[in-house]
Amino acid sequence: MLKGLIVTLTLGVLTMIGAFAATAADMKPIHTQKTKDVTVTLQNESGQWKQGKNEFVLEFASLQDKKPVDVGKVSLNTSMAMPGMAPMVAGATLKSEAPGRYRGTIDFPDRGARQVTVTWDGPTGKGSTKFSVPVR
């Protein structure tokens, strides 16, 4: 009985690890931005943002050894210039999954180029980067 329980638990853990590895491997980059100290990679399953709700992963890695970097508290905001109007602004909800890896969601009401601002504040210091990403 105990042996069967151990086998079942082991298979369950291995299945979860395999699912996570497959999810991470299935990610396609939307944009990669190098900064002074880190590479910031925005990615999701399709490799692009679309109109509506989007799920994504934001990863931070060392420029030198490509290893994940714990950057602490992270925020991601977007804006879109609108002629004659105030810019449309959208913020993402982010949750830390592991050091240097954050899972997020963001919602876009329409298509168009977004100016993305990523900021962080943690053990390695403060930083930020900006880049443009299309919403299709």
C-alpha positions as a Markdown table, in Angstrom:
| # | Residue | x | y | z |
|---|---|---|---|---|
| 1 | Met | 0.0 | 0.0 | 0.0 |
| 2 | Leu | 2.7 | 2.5 | 1.0 |
| 3 | Lys | 4.8 | 1.5 | -2.0 |
| 4 | Gly | 1.9 | 2.2 | -4.4 |
| 5 | Leu | 1.4 | 5.6 | -2.7 |
| 6 | Ile | 5.0 | 6.5 | -3.2 |
| 7 | Val | 5.0 | 5.5 | -6.8 |
| 8 | Thr | 1.8 | 7.5 | -7.4 |
| 9 | Leu | 3.2 | 10.6 | -5.7 |
| 10 | Thr | 6.5 | 10.3 | -7.6 |
| 11 | Leu | 4.6 | 10.0 | -11.0 |
| 12 | Gly | 2.5 | 13.0 | -10.0 |
| 13 | Val | 5.6 | 15.1 | -9.3 |
| 14 | Leu | 7.4 | 14.0 | -12.4 |
| 15 | Thr | 4.3 | 14.9 | -14.5 |
| 16 | Met | 4.1 | 18.4 | -13.0 |
| 17 | Ile | 7.9 | 18.9 | -13.6 |
| 18 | Gly | 7.4 | 17.7 | -17.2 |
| 19 | Ala | 4.4 | 20.0 | -17.8 |
| 20 | Phe | 6.4 | 23.0 | -16.5 |
| 21 | Ala | 9.4 | 22.2 | -18.7 |
| 22 | Ala | 7.1 | 21.8 | -21.7 |
| 23 | Thr | 5.4 | 25.1 | -20.9 |
| 24 | Ala | 8.8 | 26.9 | -20.6 |
| 25 | Ala | 10.1 | 25.3 | -23.8 |
| 26 | Asp | 6.9 | 26.2 | -25.7 |
| 27 | Met | 7.5 | 30.0 | -25.1 |
| 28 | Lys | 8.4 | 32.1 | -28.1 |
| 29 | Pro | 10.1 | 35.5 | -27.7 |
| 30 | Ile | 8.0 | 38.6 | -28.3 |
| 31 | His | 10.9 | 40.9 | -27.6 |
| 32 | Thr | 14.4 | 40.7 | -26.1 |
| 33 | Gln | 16.0 | 43.9 | -24.7 |
| 34 | Lys | 19.6 | 44.1 | -23.4 |
| 35 | Thr | 20.3 | 46.6 | -20.7 |
| 36 | Lys | 23.5 | 47.5 | -18.8 |
| 37 | Asp | 23.4 | 44.4 | -16.6 |
| 38 | Val | 20.6 | 42.1 | -17.7 |
| 39 | Thr | 18.7 | 40.8 | -20.7 |
| 40 | Val | 14.9 | 41.1 | -20.4 |
| 41 | Thr | 12.9 | 38.7 | -22.5 |
| 42 | Leu | 9.2 | 39.1 | -23.0 |
| 43 | Gln | 7.6 | 35.8 | -24.3 |
| 44 | Asn | 4.4 | 33.8 | -24.7 |
| 45 | Glu | 3.1 | 30.8 | -26.6 |
| 46 | Ser | 2.4 | 32.6 | -29.8 |
| 47 | Gly | 5.4 | 35.0 | -29.9 |
| 48 | Gln | 3.1 | 38.0 | -30.1 |
| 49 | Trp | 0.6 | 40.1 | -28.2 |
| 50 | Lys | -3.0 | 40.2 | -29.6 |
| 51 | Gln | -6.1 | 42.3 | -29.0 |
| 52 | Gly | -7.8 | 41.1 | -25.8 |
| 53 | Lys | -6.3 | 39.3 | -22.8 |
| 54 | Asn | -2.7 | 38.1 | -23.1 |
| 55 | Glu | -0.7 | 35.8 | -20.8 |
| 56 | Phe | 3.1 | 36.2 | -20.9 |
| 57 | Val | 6.4 | 35.4 | -19.2 |
| 58 | Leu | 9.0 | 38.1 | -18.4 |
| 59 | Glu | 12.5 | 36.7 | -17.8 |
| 60 | Phe | 15.7 | 38.4 | -16.5 |
| 61 | Ala | 19.1 | 36.9 | -17.2 |
| 62 | Ser | 22.7 | 38.0 | -16.6 |
| 63 | Leu | 24.4 | 39.4 | -19.7 |
| 64 | Gln | 27.6 | 37.6 | -18.7 |
| 65 | Asp | 26.6 | 34.1 | -17.9 |
| 66 | Lys | 22.9 | 34.0 | -19.1 |
| 67 | Lys | 21.7 | 32.7 | -15.7 |
| 68 | Pro | 18.5 | 34.0 | -14.2 |
| 69 | Val | 18.8 | 37.1 | -12.1 |
| 70 | Asp | 16.6 | 37.9 | -9.1 |
| 71 | Val | 15.5 | 41.5 | -9.8 |
| 72 | Gly | 13.0 | 41.7 | -7.0 |
| 73 | Lys | 9.8 | 43.8 | -7.5 |
| 74 | Val | 8.9 | 44.1 | -11.2 |
| 75 | Ser | 6.3 | 46.2 | -13.1 |
| 76 | Leu | 5.4 | 46.2 | -16.8 |
| 77 | Asn | 3.3 | 49.1 | -18.2 |
| 78 | Thr | 2.4 | 50.0 | -21.8 |
| 79 | Ser | 1.2 | 53.1 | -23.5 |
| 80 | Met | -0.1 | 53.9 | -27.0 |
| 81 | Ala | 0.0 | 57.4 | -28.4 |
| 82 | Met | -3.4 | 58.6 | -29.6 |
| 83 | Pro | -3.5 | 61.7 | -31.9 |
| 84 | Gly | -5.5 | 64.5 | -30.2 |
| 85 | Met | -6.0 | 62.3 | -27.0 |
| 86 | Ala | -4.2 | 61.2 | -23.9 |
| 87 | Pro | -2.2 | 58.0 | -24.4 |
| 88 | Met | -3.9 | 54.7 | -23.8 |
| 89 | Val | -2.2 | 53.1 | -20.8 |
| 90 | Ala | -2.3 | 49.5 | -19.7 |
| 91 | Gly | -0.6 | 47.8 | -16.8 |
| 92 | Ala | 0.2 | 44.1 | -16.4 |
| 93 | Thr | -0.4 | 41.9 | -13.4 |
| 94 | Leu | 2.8 | 40.1 | -12.6 |
| 95 | Lys | 3.5 | 37.2 | -10.2 |
| 96 | Ser | 7.0 | 35.8 | -9.5 |
| 97 | Glu | 7.4 | 32.2 | -10.4 |
| 98 | Ala | 11.1 | 31.8 | -9.7 |
| 99 | Pro | 14.2 | 34.0 | -9.4 |
| 100 | Gly | 14.3 | 36.1 | -12.6 |
| 101 | Arg | 10.9 | 34.7 | -14.0 |
| 102 | Tyr | 7.6 | 36.4 | -13.8 |
| 103 | Arg | 4.2 | 35.3 | -15.2 |
| 104 | Gly | 1.8 | 38.1 | -16.2 |
| 105 | Thr | -1.4 | 39.1 | -17.8 |
| 106 | Ile | -2.4 | 42.2 | -19.7 |
| 107 | Asp | -5.5 | 43.3 | -21.6 |
| 108 | Phe | -5.5 | 45.4 | -24.8 |
| 109 | Pro | -8.7 | 46.9 | -26.1 |
| 110 | Asp | -7.4 | 47.3 | -29.6 |
| 111 | Arg | -4.4 | 46.8 | -32.0 |
| 112 | Gly | -1.4 | 49.0 | -32.5 |
| 113 | Ala | 2.1 | 49.6 | -31.4 |
| 114 | Arg | 2.7 | 49.8 | -27.6 |
| 115 | Gln | 5.6 | 51.5 | -25.8 |
| 116 | Val | 6.5 | 49.0 | -23.1 |
| 117 | Thr | 8.2 | 50.1 | -19.9 |
| 118 | Val | 9.7 | 47.4 | -17.6 |
| 119 | Thr | 11.0 | 48.5 | -14.2 |
| 120 | Trp | 12.6 | 46.5 | -11.3 |
| 121 | Asp | 13.9 | 47.0 | -7.8 |
| 122 | Gly | 15.6 | 44.3 | -5.9 |
| 123 | Pro | 18.9 | 42.7 | -4.7 |
| 124 | Thr | 20.8 | 43.7 | -7.8 |
| 125 | Gly | 19.6 | 47.3 | -7.7 |
| 126 | Lys | 17.1 | 49.3 | -9.6 |
| 127 | Gly | 16.7 | 49.3 | -13.4 |
| 128 | Ser | 14.3 | 50.0 | -16.3 |
| 129 | Thr | 14.1 | 49.5 | -20.0 |
| 130 | Lys | 11.7 | 50.7 | -22.7 |
| 131 | Phe | 10.9 | 49.1 | -26.1 |
| 132 | Ser | 8.1 | 48.9 | -28.6 |
| 133 | Val | 5.8 | 45.9 | -29.2 |
| 134 | Pro | 3.0 | 45.6 | -31.7 |
| 135 | Val | -0.4 | 44.3 | -30.7 |
| 136 | Arg | -2.0 | 42.4 | -33.6 |
